[in-house]
Amino acid sequence: MFTVAEIMTREPYSLGPDDSLVTARQMMAEHHIRHIPVISDDGSLIGLVSQRDVLAAEDSTVLNAEGGPDSRDQYVAISAIMTAPAQTVEESAGLRGTAMHMQKNKLGCLPVLNEGQLVGIITDSDFVAIAINLMEQLESAEPEEDEFDN
């Protein structure tokens, strides 16, 4: 059985609950990521902020309450927009079950834990990469049409 630990991204970028929305937006843009685990000082996962959360907050009254659109750069803590608690998966979990859980619940990612500590993240993009690899293997294993014509 293939496990989450085999394809997850280890040591994902993370933020603390007091980091700002601006910091999250910059981290996502700089590292081309869509999900950031939010961890406490002791390394425990306390939430998850997604690109969707950031975009929704930019359009919401969270940012516009104190001055309209020009106040977009005001300080908004990640804790105000994160999803908490976040759904998680253990690194020893099977890939098939994890993929089915993500699909059924329409999740873009799952933070990966080991003994309650964040050790990685697995995303829908990881599963797309597996699908591409499998398709390439199948295509290369298919006999050529002309191969048996003699």
N, CA, C and O of each residue as an XYZ file, in Angstrom:
600
protein
N       0.847     -1.188      0.000
C       0.000      0.000      0.000
C       0.888      1.246      0.000
O       1.820      1.366      0.796
N       0.580      2.158     -0.901
C       1.280      3.430     -0.932
C       0.694      4.322      0.148
O      -0.515      4.320      0.383
N       1.567      5.092      0.810
C       1.104      5.952      1.902
C       1.287      7.420      1.568
O       2.017      7.787      0.647
N       0.612      8.239      2.334
C       0.691      9.690      2.189
C       2.143     10.162      2.306
O       2.566     11.069      1.589
N       2.897      9.547      3.208
C       4.288      9.956      3.432
C       5.141      9.874      2.162
O       6.135     10.589      2.030
N       4.751      9.006      1.234
C       5.541      8.807      0.022
C       5.419      9.948     -0.985
O       6.325     10.142     -1.796
N       4.329     10.701     -0.955
C       4.172     11.767     -1.960
C       3.950     13.148     -1.367
O       3.952     14.133     -2.105
N       3.760     13.250     -0.064
C       3.481     14.554      0.546
C       4.677     15.491      0.406
O       5.808     15.051      0.201
N       4.409     16.766      0.520
C       5.463     17.764      0.607
C       5.846     17.876      2.068
O       5.017     18.206      2.916
N       7.101     17.599      2.355
C       7.587     17.661      3.734
C       7.931     19.099      4.110
O       8.304     19.903      3.255
N       7.804     19.409      5.383
C       8.119     20.728      5.917
C       7.482     21.850      5.077
O       8.183     22.687      4.509
N       6.162     21.850      5.013
C       5.493     22.882      4.200
C       5.672     24.268      4.808
O       5.933     24.412      6.002
N       5.527     25.267      3.973
C       5.524     26.637      4.468
C       4.362     26.751      5.439
O       3.307     26.157      5.217
N       4.543     27.502      6.500
C       3.471     27.673      7.478
C       3.510     29.083      8.039
O       4.491     29.810      7.885
N       2.429     29.445      8.687
C       2.315     30.746      9.338
C       1.774     30.551     10.749
O       1.245     29.492     11.087
N       1.915     31.580     11.556
C       1.321     31.590     12.882
C      -0.013     32.318     12.834
O      -0.287     33.033     11.870
N      -0.844     32.153     13.851
C      -2.175     32.763     13.844
C      -2.155     34.289     13.832
O      -3.129     34.916     13.415
N      -1.067     34.888     14.282
C      -0.983     36.348     14.311
C      -0.331     36.936     13.070
O      -0.249     38.157     12.936
N       0.132     36.092     12.167
C       0.670     36.606     10.909
C      -0.471     37.239     10.122
O      -1.640     36.923     10.343
N      -0.126     38.122      9.214
C      -1.152     38.912      8.524
C      -1.612     38.302      7.212
O      -0.944     37.454      6.620
N      -2.749     38.755      6.790
C      -3.314     38.394      5.499
C      -2.341     38.768      4.383
O      -2.177     38.021      3.418
N      -1.709     39.905      4.518
C      -0.732     40.355      3.522
C       0.423     39.358      3.428
O       0.881     39.038      2.331
N       0.894     38.866      4.579
C       1.980     37.890      4.604
C       1.554     36.602      3.902
O       2.328     36.031      3.133
N       0.342     36.149      4.158
C      -0.166     34.936      3.514
C      -0.223     35.120      2.005
O       0.208     34.246      1.253
N      -0.746     36.239      1.565
C      -0.858     36.517      0.130
C       0.534     36.527     -0.513
O       0.728     35.950     -1.582
N       1.494     37.176      0.136
C       2.854     37.239     -0.399
C       3.501     35.857     -0.451
O       4.159     35.517     -1.435
N       3.316     35.051      0.611
C       3.897     33.712      0.648
C       3.323     32.848     -0.467
O       4.057     32.110     -1.123
N       2.019     32.938     -0.681
C       1.382     32.155     -1.735
C       1.918     32.546     -3.111
O       2.193     31.681     -3.942
N       2.062     33.826     -3.344
C       2.550     34.300     -4.639
C       4.019     33.929     -4.846
O       4.397     33.464     -5.921
N       4.828     34.130     -3.839
C       6.259     33.873     -3.947
C       6.585     32.394     -4.157
O       7.486     32.060     -4.926
N       5.863     31.518     -3.485
C       6.172     30.092     -3.533
C       5.205     29.281     -4.410
O       5.313     28.057     -4.489
N       4.263     29.967     -5.067
C       3.292     29.315     -5.953
C       2.543     28.198     -5.228
O       2.475     27.065     -5.706
N       1.989     28.535     -4.077
C       1.209     27.586     -3.285
C      -0.184     28.147     -3.053
O      -0.410     29.351     -3.175
N      -1.128     27.252     -2.714
C      -2.516     27.670     -2.510
C      -3.021     27.396     -1.107
O      -4.139     27.784     -0.768
N      -2.209     26.724     -0.274
C      -2.641     26.356      1.073
C      -1.490     26.561      2.051
O      -0.349     26.208      1.756
N      -1.790     27.128      3.208
C      -0.763     27.337      4.232
C      -1.294     26.856      5.577
O      -2.281     27.392      6.081
N      -0.646     25.848      6.163
C      -1.025     25.436      7.512
C      -0.701     26.553      8.515
O       0.293     27.265      8.378
N      -1.552     26.680      9.507
C      -1.344     27.667     10.570
C      -0.994     26.880     11.830
O      -1.755     26.023     12.280
N       0.178     27.192     12.387
C       0.645     26.433     13.542
C       0.882     27.334     14.742
O       1.165     28.524     14.604
N       0.758     26.740     15.925
C       1.001     27.457     17.169
C       2.498     27.473     17.452
O       3.287     26.863     16.730
N       2.873     28.178     18.508
C       4.287     28.265     18.879
C       4.904     26.903     19.171
O       6.102     26.712     18.958
N       4.104     25.952     19.658
C       4.638     24.625     19.973
C       4.602     23.672     18.775
O       4.905     22.488     18.921
N       4.236     24.173     17.597
C       4.241     23.356     16.389
C       2.964     22.603     16.110
O       2.900     21.827     15.156
N       1.939     22.818     16.928
C       0.659     22.139     16.710
C      -0.136     22.845     15.622
O      -0.154     24.073     15.541
N      -0.786     22.053     14.797
C      -1.642     22.611     13.752
C      -2.902     23.176     14.389
O      -3.585     22.489     15.149
N      -3.207     24.434     14.076
C      -4.431     25.035     14.627
C      -5.419     25.457     13.546
O      -6.565     25.798     13.841
N      -4.970     25.433     12.292
C      -5.876     25.815     11.216
C      -5.188     25.748      9.861
O      -4.046     25.304      9.740
N      -5.907     26.197      8.862
C      -5.415     26.171      7.492
C      -5.974     27.392      6.777
O      -7.158     27.708      6.901
N      -5.125     28.068      6.036
C      -5.599     29.193      5.230
C      -5.344     28.845      3.766
O      -4.251     28.421      3.391
N      -6.375     29.034      2.955
C      -6.273     28.707      1.535
C      -6.303     29.984      0.703
O      -6.645     31.061      1.192
N      -5.943     29.837     -0.540
C      -6.012     30.972     -1.454
C      -7.448     31.490     -1.532
O      -7.672     32.695     -1.641
N      -8.401     30.591     -1.477
C      -9.809     30.979     -1.495
C     -10.150     31.838     -0.267
O     -10.881     32.821     -0.382
N      -9.618     31.463      0.910
C      -9.840     32.254      2.128
C      -9.284     33.667      1.964
O      -9.922     34.646      2.351
N      -8.093     33.757      1.388
C      -7.449     35.057      1.189
C      -8.268     35.920      0.236
O      -8.505     37.099      0.501
N      -8.700     35.325     -0.875
C      -9.497     36.087     -1.843
C     -10.840     36.514     -1.254
O     -11.294     37.635     -1.483
N     -11.466     35.625     -0.502
C     -12.754     35.962      0.119
C     -12.584     37.090      1.131
O     -13.433     37.978      1.214
N     -11.508     37.067      1.892
C     -11.268     38.111      2.893
C     -11.018     39.456      2.234
O     -11.426     40.493      2.756
N     -10.356     39.441      1.101
C     -10.088     40.692      0.390
C     -11.381     41.352     -0.075
O     -11.456     42.577     -0.172
N     -12.394     40.547     -0.362
C     -13.667     41.074     -0.838
C     -14.693     41.277      0.267
O     -15.796     41.761      0.013
N     -14.335     40.910      1.485
C     -15.319     40.919      2.560
C     -15.256     42.183      3.398
O     -14.412     43.055      3.194
N     -16.165     42.248      4.334
C     -16.188     43.375      5.259
C     -15.047     43.299      6.258
O     -14.795     44.268      6.975
N     -14.347     42.164      6.323
C     -13.188     42.068      7.217
C     -12.197     43.167      6.864
O     -11.646     43.822      7.749
N     -11.970     43.369      5.569
C     -11.023     44.395      5.153
C     -11.669     45.750      4.938
O     -11.022     46.779      5.131
N     -12.915     45.769      4.547
C     -13.530     47.027      4.147
C     -14.250     47.759      5.267
O     -14.761     48.857      5.046
N     -14.306     47.195      6.441
C     -15.071     47.788      7.533
C     -14.546     49.151      7.979
O     -15.311     50.001      8.433
N     -13.244     49.349      7.846
C     -12.680     50.573      8.415
C     -12.182     51.561      7.377
O     -11.313     52.374      7.692
N     -12.672     51.531      6.200
C     -12.194     52.537      5.276
C     -12.333     52.200      3.820
O     -11.724     52.855      2.974
N     -13.097     51.222      3.514
C     -13.342     50.904      2.119
C     -12.170     50.228      1.452
O     -11.267     49.727      2.123
N     -12.181     50.214      0.148
C     -11.195     49.478     -0.629
C      -9.755     49.914     -0.378
O      -8.829     49.117     -0.527
N      -9.564     51.167      0.000
C      -8.202     51.642      0.220
C      -7.574     51.059      1.475
O      -6.375     51.228      1.698
N      -8.352     50.384      2.289
C      -7.806     49.827      3.529
C      -7.355     48.381      3.354
O      -7.148     47.677      4.343
N      -7.202     47.933      2.128
C      -6.844     46.533      1.855
C      -5.548     46.103      2.529
O      -5.381     44.919      2.822
N      -4.639     47.017      2.780
C      -3.363     46.632      3.374
C      -3.377     46.676      4.890
O      -2.345     46.464      5.526
N      -4.525     46.947      5.470
C      -4.560     46.992      6.939
C      -4.257     45.624      7.513
O      -4.380     44.618      6.815
N      -3.870     45.574      8.750
C      -3.485     44.323      9.393
C      -4.717     43.485      9.715
O      -5.599     43.914     10.458
N      -4.762     42.294      9.149
C      -5.793     41.316      9.468
C      -5.055     40.027      9.802
O      -4.290     39.519      8.983
N      -5.276     39.502     10.987
C      -4.603     38.280     11.411
C      -5.166     37.082     10.669
O      -6.362     37.013     10.386
N      -4.292     36.144     10.360
C      -4.686     34.906      9.695
C      -5.759     34.175     10.503
O      -6.634     33.523      9.934
N      -5.686     34.287     11.819
C      -6.660     33.592     12.669
C      -8.089     34.039     12.386
O      -9.035     33.309     12.681
N      -8.254     35.236     11.815
C      -9.589     35.743     11.509
C     -10.186     35.116     10.256
O     -11.400     35.164     10.059
N      -9.347     34.530      9.409
C      -9.854     33.993      8.140
C      -9.585     32.506      7.951
O     -10.121     31.902      7.022
N      -8.769     31.904      8.807
C      -8.391     30.500      8.611
C      -9.552     29.557      8.894
O     -10.500     29.908      9.596
N      -9.462     28.367      8.341
C     -10.399     27.294      8.647
C      -9.851     26.537      9.845
O      -8.723     26.044      9.818
N     -10.643     26.451     10.876
C     -10.192     25.756     12.091
C     -11.375     25.036     12.714
O     -12.458     25.615     12.806
N     -11.209     23.819     13.136
C      -9.998     23.016     12.928
C      -9.929     22.529     11.485
O     -10.946     22.403     10.803
N      -8.734     22.264     11.049
C      -8.540     21.760      9.693
C      -8.650     20.238      9.692
O      -8.236     19.574     10.643
N      -9.208     19.700      8.623
C      -9.184     18.248      8.463
C      -7.743     17.846      8.178
O      -7.028     18.551      7.465
N      -7.316     16.718      8.733
C      -5.934     16.278      8.596
C      -5.882     14.808      8.216
O      -6.903     14.122      8.171
N      -4.676     14.344      7.945
C      -4.432     12.937      7.660
C      -3.101     12.562      8.308
O      -2.191     13.385      8.407
N      -3.004     11.309      8.748
C      -1.745     10.798      9.280
C      -0.841     10.398      8.124
O      -1.325      9.972      7.075
N       0.459     10.530      8.307
C       1.379     10.216      7.211
C       1.363      8.743      6.833
O       1.793      8.389      5.735
N       0.881      7.879      7.711
C       0.820      6.447      7.418
C      -0.465      6.043      6.681
O      -0.640      4.873      6.339
N      -1.361      7.003      6.437
C      -2.630      6.706      5.761
C      -2.381      6.297      4.311
O      -1.408      6.721      3.687
N      -3.273      5.473      3.796
C      -3.169      5.030      2.408
C      -3.552      6.124      1.432
O      -4.408      6.959      1.727
N      -2.915      6.117      0.265
C      -3.184      7.138     -0.746
C      -4.593      7.043     -1.319
O      -5.250      8.065     -1.514
N      -5.062      5.830     -1.591
C      -6.387      5.678     -2.199
C      -7.469      6.248     -1.287
O      -8.307      7.032     -1.733
N      -7.456      5.861     -0.021
C      -8.447      6.365      0.927
C      -8.358      7.867      1.101
O      -9.377      8.549      1.218
N      -7.136      8.381      1.118
C      -6.935      9.825      1.260
C      -7.495     10.565      0.049
O      -8.166     11.587      0.192
N      -7.213     10.044     -1.138
C      -7.728     10.667     -2.364
C      -9.250     10.646     -2.382
O      -9.885     11.635     -2.748
N      -9.834      9.522     -1.989
C     -11.294      9.423     -1.964
C     -11.893     10.404     -0.955
O     -12.921     11.021     -1.231
N     -11.262     10.551      0.205
C     -11.741     11.492      1.222
C     -11.671     12.929      0.701
O     -12.604     13.711      0.889
N     -10.564     13.268      0.047
C     -10.426     14.629     -0.486
C     -11.463     14.896     -1.564
O     -12.050     15.977     -1.605
N     -11.695     13.921     -2.439
C     -12.669     14.102     -3.510
C     -14.080     14.223     -2.947
O     -14.832     15.115     -3.337
N     -14.436     13.335     -2.038
C     -15.782     13.331     -1.457
C     -16.094     14.639     -0.728
O     -17.215     15.143     -0.790
N     -15.092     15.179     -0.038
C     -15.284     16.383      0.758
C     -14.840     17.661      0.051
O     -14.850     18.742      0.641
N     -14.451     17.529     -1.214
C     -14.033     18.670     -2.036
C     -12.922     19.478     -1.355
O     -12.998     20.701     -1.231
N     -11.889     18.747     -0.919
C     -10.755     19.374     -0.246
C      -9.594     19.525     -1.218
O      -9.297     18.612     -1.987
N      -8.953     20.660     -1.181
C      -7.789     20.895     -2.026
C      -6.508     20.380     -1.417
O      -5.514     20.187     -2.117
N      -6.525     20.154     -0.109
C      -5.328     19.654      0.564
C      -5.698     19.087      1.926
O      -6.800     19.288      2.436
N      -4.738     18.373      2.492
C      -4.832     17.906      3.869
C      -3.468     18.091      4.523
O      -2.470     17.583      4.012
N      -3.407     18.802      5.635
C      -2.164     18.824      6.396
C      -1.887     17.412      6.905
O      -2.812     16.688      7.274
N      -0.623     17.025      6.925
C      -0.228     15.681      7.325
C       0.419     15.745      8.700
O       1.322     16.545      8.944
N      -0.064     14.885      9.595
C       0.427     14.864     10.965
C       1.134     13.563     11.293
O       0.866     12.515     10.705
N       2.049     13.662     12.256
C       2.670     12.496     12.869
C       2.734     12.802     14.357
O       3.424     13.729     14.784
N       2.014     12.020     15.134
C       1.934     12.225     16.583
C       1.504     13.658     16.921
O       2.032     14.280     17.842
N       0.537     14.160     16.156
C      -0.036     15.470     16.420
C       0.760     16.653     15.900
O       0.316     17.794     16.028
N       1.911     16.412     15.324
C       2.746     17.492     14.804
C       2.684     17.530     13.284
O       2.648     16.486     12.633
N       2.673     18.731     12.722
C       2.650     18.913     11.277
C       3.974     18.435     10.682
O       5.042     18.906     11.072
N       3.898     17.500      9.738
C       5.107     16.990      9.082
C       5.059     17.182      7.568
O       6.067     16.994      6.886
N       3.890     17.555      7.039
C       3.792     17.719      5.603
C       2.414     18.190      5.185
O       1.561     18.510      6.014
N       2.221     18.223      3.878
C       0.926     18.573      3.310
C       0.770     17.767      2.018
O       1.734     17.569      1.278
N      -0.433     17.315      1.765
C      -0.731     16.604      0.521
C      -1.848     17.374     -0.172
O      -2.838     17.753      0.454
N      -1.678     17.600     -1.469
C      -2.632     18.435     -2.197
C      -3.230     17.685     -3.381
O      -2.744     16.628     -3.783
N      -4.285     18.256     -3.922
C      -4.891     17.671     -5.115
C      -3.884     17.637     -6.264
O      -3.954     16.750     -7.114
N      -2.960     18.575     -6.302
C      -1.923     18.581     -7.341
C      -1.013     17.362     -7.234
O      -0.531     16.859     -8.249
N      -0.776     16.886     -6.022
C       0.032     15.677     -5.845
C      -0.650     14.482     -6.510
O       0.010     13.641     -7.121
N      -1.973     14.416     -6.386
C      -2.709     13.306     -6.989
C      -2.788     13.450     -8.508
O      -2.805     12.446     -9.219
N      -2.835     14.667     -9.007
C      -2.803     14.879    -10.452
C      -1.455     14.404    -11.006
O      -1.401     13.797    -12.076
N      -0.369     14.679    -10.278
C       0.955     14.237    -10.708
C       1.014     12.711    -10.783
O       1.604     12.161    -11.713
N       0.409     12.024     -9.815
C       0.360     10.560     -9.837
C      -0.435     10.082    -11.055
O      -0.016      9.155    -11.747
N      -1.574     10.713    -11.312
C      -2.402     10.319    -12.450
C      -1.636     10.484    -13.764
O      -1.709      9.619    -14.637
N      -0.916     11.572    -13.906
C      -0.129     11.799    -15.127
C       0.927     10.711    -15.274
O       1.113     10.161    -16.359
N       1.613     10.404    -14.184
C       2.638      9.376    -14.207
C       2.059      8.024    -14.609
O       2.639      7.310    -15.427
N       0.916      7.678    -14.030
C       0.276      6.403    -14.365
C      -0.149      6.357    -15.834
O       0.009      5.332    -16.497
N      -0.686      7.467    -16.338
C      -1.090      7.509    -17.748
C       0.122      7.346    -18.666
O       0.047      6.658    -19.684
N       1.235      7.979    -18.302
C       2.447      7.841    -19.107
C       2.932      6.397    -19.105
O       3.365      5.884    -20.137
N       2.862      5.738    -17.948
C       3.271      4.335    -17.860
C       2.367      3.448    -18.713
O       2.846      2.553    -19.409
N       1.057      3.700    -18.656
C       0.124      2.919    -19.466
C       0.370      3.116    -20.951
O       0.348      2.157    -21.723
N       0.604      4.357    -21.349
C       0.843      4.648    -22.760
C       2.127      3.989    -23.257
O       2.184      3.499    -24.385
N       3.143      3.980    -22.419
C       4.406      3.372    -22.848
C       4.314      1.847    -22.862
O       5.097      1.192    -23.548
N       3.373      1.276    -22.119
C       3.198     -0.179    -22.088
C       2.302     -0.682    -23.213
O       2.279     -1.882    -23.489
N       1.559      0.219    -23.871
C       0.680     -0.180    -24.963
C       1.528     -0.578    -26.165
O       2.491      0.111    -26.499
N       1.178     -1.684    -26.816
C       1.955     -2.079    -28.001
C       1.709     -1.093    -29.142
O       0.619     -0.546    -29.304
N       2.751     -0.896    -29.908
C       2.618     -0.044    -31.097
C       1.673     -0.729    -32.089
O       1.684     -1.954    -32.204
N       0.867      0.041    -32.794
C      -0.077     -0.544    -33.751
C       0.648     -1.335    -34.831
O       0.181     -2.397    -35.241
N       1.768     -0.833    -35.285
C       2.497     -1.492    -36.377
C       3.383     -2.621    -35.872
O       3.941     -3.367    -36.675
N       3.519     -2.757    -34.589
C       4.444     -3.707    -34.009
C       4.115     -5.142    -34.405
O       5.032     -5.945    -34.573
N       2.852     -5.488    -34.557
C       2.455     -6.866    -34.855
C       2.105     -7.084    -36.331
O       1.761     -8.193    -36.739
N       2.196     -6.039    -37.104
C       1.931     -6.178    -38.546
C       3.218     -6.634    -39.238
O       4.167     -5.861    -39.365
N       3.242     -7.865    -39.674
C       4.433     -8.383    -40.384
C       4.077     -8.875    -41.746
O       4.947     -9.343    -42.480
